[in-house]
Each structure stands twice: as structure tokens, then as C-alpha cells.
Amino acid sequence: MAARSVASALRSLDPACEPMVHDALEFSSPLLRRVYASSYNRVAARAPRVWGLVYRRSARVPHGGVRQRIRTSLTAWNCRDYGVAAKRLGADAILCTQFLPAEVFAMLRERGQLDVPVYCAVTDWSIHPIWVYRGVDRYFVASDVVREELIDTGEVSSDRIEVTGVPINPQFAESVGMAAARRELGLDPDPSRLTLLLMGGGFGWGPLEGMLELTLGLPDRVQAIVVAGRNANLRRRLTERIRGHEDRIKVYGFTDLVPLLLEASDLLVGKAGGLTSSEAMARGVPLVAFRPIPGQEERNCDYLQESGAAVRVHDLDELHFRLSHFLANPGHLERMKAQARLIGNPRSAFRVAESILSRL
């Protein structure tokens, strides 16, 4: 999604530009394609503490050390078509929005086997060593904190880092207003009504049914949008449960209306992923991070909490407490909205695109 967002911004800024978006695994070995994403999804969903342990231990691998060189060599062997693909596609520049292609292209660049610039957009609110490579010509990062963390590694000079925000859909640079967004979605536009956005990611992660039950038990002045992602069975169950409450609860499956859904909302309850939270901040919508996955989600949540734009909950009871608190203390929610707007970057994709075009 980050790559597609920058591609869309590039086309908007320069109609002569021809951005090409490719899944990095498209040029990887069959083995890597088969196990790479699925292994992370399985471990993060079924054994999140194990994933957190892997994340923390990998963060202690020294830059340029033997273990990193071995990992890079194995990754490059499974991605040996990357350099060929870059030449075949006639790329004038390469932007990586995930660390796997960044590692391989940075190695090719450092070895002089690639003669076009390699850029990297870090899609989290913190840095991890797996993003950090000397062969990357320029980094685009979410905040000044990430910039400082990247400099602190000693591998990347300050003149190679630009604070742009995580690249998100260019539609976030446009606004119709909260009242208009609520009307378009069939919700009450009254600003005094607390409007929740309950999201479970692309696959309907998390206890969305429990969240919905909790919401139905709140006062009628609370209305909600529930997004079940690609989980069709979950969407069907949620739709059946809201019968008789359709005036204040709306259920969606996978949708491209997220900019509109967030504009209509006062509060997002869901994952602390880099893109999701960046989209929320761009709309000035605070986040209630429900049980963030150990590793990058926890670190994203730490930054957002420290910025005053998020709170963390570990179960439905704690979620009920937080929502009740915001109902009783609307001033607190308004302060969190102001903090979210301060760190949001609605034009982030345009800022990345402008930087790339200015260097071609």
C-alpha cells in the first residue's frame, strides 16, 4: 500500500512518469515466496511472544557483523533475479517500502552492480537494524525520532535521511469534513456523538465480535463503523448481529474507503501497524491499540503513546474502561486529537514522490 501510494502521487505530480509497482517476492525463489509472508503471519497470530523474542534478538545483531553478512548472502541468493529485473524493467530509480528488497538492492548498490539510486521508505514509527544498509541512497522516515535512531546506528549520515511521514494514500491530502463524511456513510453528523472505527486489518484480525458487543452495550450516543477486511464469514456474522441497529452501526468488508471512514471517526480501535496508525494520525484520529503484536507494533504504540495520540489496551474489559472514560471526559479525547494532528503527515506520499522526482 505504501508503494502504491507513492506511485499514485508520482502520476499526479508528473503525468510523464511511469511508476511500476511490484511485489518483491515476484523476483524471489519459489521457496522464499512460499514461506516468507506466511511464516510471519502464522507466528505473529499464534505465538506473538515468540515473534517478539525473534524481533528483539535480531535487533541485537551488529551492523556489518558476521551474522548480518550471512543473512544478507542467503537473502541475496534467494533474490538473485533482483538486479536482472531492475535492468529489464528499465528502472531510473528504485523505492523499497519493505526491508527485504532494501537489503538486496542496497547490497547490489554497494557492490557497484546497480547504477540507479535506491531509496527506502521505513513504514514504522521506529527503526530496526533490518532496515539499515549503507547501500541505500536515501531514507524516507516517519518522524524526527526515527531520523535520530537511524543516525545513531552510525551507518547512515544525516544528509541521506528525509522526514516525510510513512507514505499513505494521496486521498488523505484531501478533506470533505467530518459532518459530510458521516452523512455519506449514513451516520448521524452530530459532532457530539462519539464515532468509533473498529478495524481488524486486511484479514479481520482481533476480537471484532467482542468489540461490537461492547459497543452495542454503550449509550446510544455512540455510533460505530466496523471493518472486517477480507474475512467474509466474519462480515456476515457482524451484519447479522447489528440487525435493528443499522442506524448507528455500519459494517464493511475490505474497502478502499478508509480515508472517508477515518474522517468520519473520533477514535480508531485496532492494530498499531505503521500504515494504519499513520493514516489515523493524518486524519487527527487517536488510536486505541488493542493488544499490539510484540515487536514493531509495540514500538509503534510506544511512540504514539509518548506523543499523546494513543492508548494501549490488553483485553475487552480494559477497552470498555477506556471508551467509558472518553465518553465521560471528551476534553481528553480532544487533546489526543490535537496531538495526532501534530504528528500526522497527510501529504507524505507526495513528499516522497517530490523528493524522488527532484533527483532524477
C-alpha positions, -999 to 999 in steps of 0.1 A, spaced: 0 0 0 29 24 7 44 17 -27 10 21 -45 5 54 -26 38 68 -39 31 56 -74 -2 74 -74 15 106 -61 41 103 -88 15 101 -116 -3 131 -101 28 152 -100 42 142 -133 19 125 -159 50 116 -179 63 95 -150 58 57 -153 59 42 -118 59 4 -117 47 -14 -85 60 -50 -80 58 -74 -51 94 -81 -41 86 -118 -39 78 -118 -76 115 -119 -83 124 -143 -54 129 -180 -53 99 -203 -51 109 -214 -16 111 -178 -3 77 -169 -20 61 -199 -3 74 -194 33 83 -157 37 50 -139 44 30 -170 56 56 -178 83 54 -143 98 16 -144 97 14 -178 114 40 -169 142 26 -134 149 -10 -148 151 -4 -180 170 27 -173 190 32 -135 193 56 -138 222 79 -159 201 78 -133 173 86 -106 199 116 -127 211 129 -130 175 124 -93 169 143 -83 200 172 -108 194 175 -97 157 178 -61 169 210 -70 187 227 -83 156 257 -59 150 257 -39 118 281 -54 93 288 -83 116 292 -119 105 256 -129 112 243 -100 92 266 -108 63 255 -144 63 218 -134 64 223 -109 35 241 -135 15 213 -161 20 187 -134 12 205 -123 -20 209 -159 -31 171 -163 -29 166 -130 -46 192 -132 -73 169 -120 -101 165 -86 -85 193 -69 -104 182 -85 -137 147 -73 -131 158 -37 -124 177 -37 -157 149 -55 -177 123 -30 -164 145 0 -172 142 15 -138 156 50 -133 152 47 -95 141 20 -70 120 27 -40 117 -1 -13 88 0 11 98 -32 29 132 -43 43 136 -75 21 142 -57 -12 160 -29 6 186 -54 19 192 -69 -16 192 -37 -37 214 -20 -11 239 -49 -14 239 -46 -52 243 -8 -50 272 -11 -25 290 -36 -48 286 -14 -78 263 -39 -95 234 -14 -98 238 20 -113 204 36 -103 196 52 -69 180 30 -42 155 47 -19 138 32 12 106 43 29 106 30 65 69 21 73 71 21 111 74 47 138 107 32 150 139 18 134 151 -18 135 185 -29 122 169 -49 94 161 -16 77 196 -2 79 220 -6 50 249 16 37 239 10 1 206 28 4 210 63 -12 182 80 7 158 71 35 122 85 40 111 82 76 81 88 98 94 113 123 124 131 137 127 103 163 132 77 136 157 100 119 177 103 151 176 65 156 188 59 121 217 84 125 226 67 158 233 34 141 264 50 126 255 35 92 235 64 76 246 101 75 220 128 82 221 141 47 207 108 34 175 110 56 143 129 50 114 131 74 83 127 51 59 105 72 50 70 62 37 71 26 -1 68 27 -29 71 2 -28 106 -15 -65 109 -8 -56 117 28 -43 151 15 -80 159 7 -108 165 31 -146 167 29 -151 174 66 -163 152 94 -200 160 90 -200 154 53 -181 121 57 -207 109 83 -236 118 61 -221 100 31 -217 69 53 -253 71 66 -242 81 101 -255 110 123 -234 141 116 -239 155 151 -204 162 164 -214 154 200 -219 117 190 -188 96 197 -180 77 164 -157 47 167 -139 29 139 -132 -7 147 -107 -22 123 -91 -57 122 -67 -52 93 -70 -68 59 -79 -102 74 -103 -92 101 -78 -97 129 -87 -94 166 -119 -99 186 -141 -77 164 -172 -96 175 -164 -88 211 -157 -52 203 -190 -49 186 -209 -64 216 -191 -40 238 -201 -11 215 -237 -22 215 -237 -20 253 -226 16 253 -251 45 253 -269 52 220 -249 84 215 -220 61 205 -220 51 168 -195 28 151 -180 16 118 -167 -20 118 -143 -32 91 -140 -69 88 -114 -69 59 -113 -99 37 -129 -122 63 -163 -128 46 -176 -151 73 -169 -125 100 -185 -98 80 -217 -119 76 -218 -126 114 -213 -89 122 -240 -79 98 -265 -103 113 -257 -91 148 -264 -54 141 -299 -60 128 -321 -33 144 -290 -11 150 -282 -3 114 -288 34 121 -257 36 144 -235 7 133 -221 2 98 -203 -30 87 -178 -31 59 -156 -58 44 -123 -50 26 -127 -14 14 -109 15 -3 -130 40 17 -105 42 47 -98 79 42 -135 86 44 -141 62 73 -113 79 93 -126 114 85 -160 104 100 -144 89 132 -134 103 166 -114 72 176 -98 42 160 -97 9 178 -74 -16 161 -38 -26 152 -8 -4 157 7 -11 122 28 16 107 4 24 78 -28 21 98 -16 44 125 -1 68 100 -34 70 83 -52 77 116 -27 104 125 -32 121 91 -69 125 99 -62 135 135 -78 104 149 -63 89 181 -56 52 183 -67 26 209 -41 -1 202 -57 -34 210 -31 -59 222 -3 -48 199 19 -76 185 53 -78 203 79 -62 181 73 -34 157 36 -29 167 46 -25 203 73 0 194 49 19 172 25 20 201 52 32 224 60 62 202 23 71 197 16 69 234 46 91 242 33 116 217 -1 116 234 -20 103 204 -27 67 215 -35 44 244 -30 7 247 -55 -19 259 -49 -56 265 -84 -70 267 -121 -61 262 -126 -51 298 -98 -25 295 -113 -14 262 -146 -8 279 -129 12 306 -111 34 280 -142 41 259 -163 49 290 -135 73 301 -136 91 268 -174 94 270 -171 110 304 -140 131 295 -144 144 260 -117 170 266 -91 143 270 -101 129 236 -99 164 220 -64 168 234 -54 134 219 -68 145 185 -47 176 186 -16 155 193 -25 131 164 -27 161 140 7 173 152 24 141 141 3 133 111 15 137 75 -14 137 51 8 146 22 35 120 30 32 102 -4 36 135 -23 66 144 -2 83 111 -10 74 115 -47 86 151 -49 119 141 -34 124 112 -59 114 133 -89 137 162 -79 167 138 -80 160 121 -114 
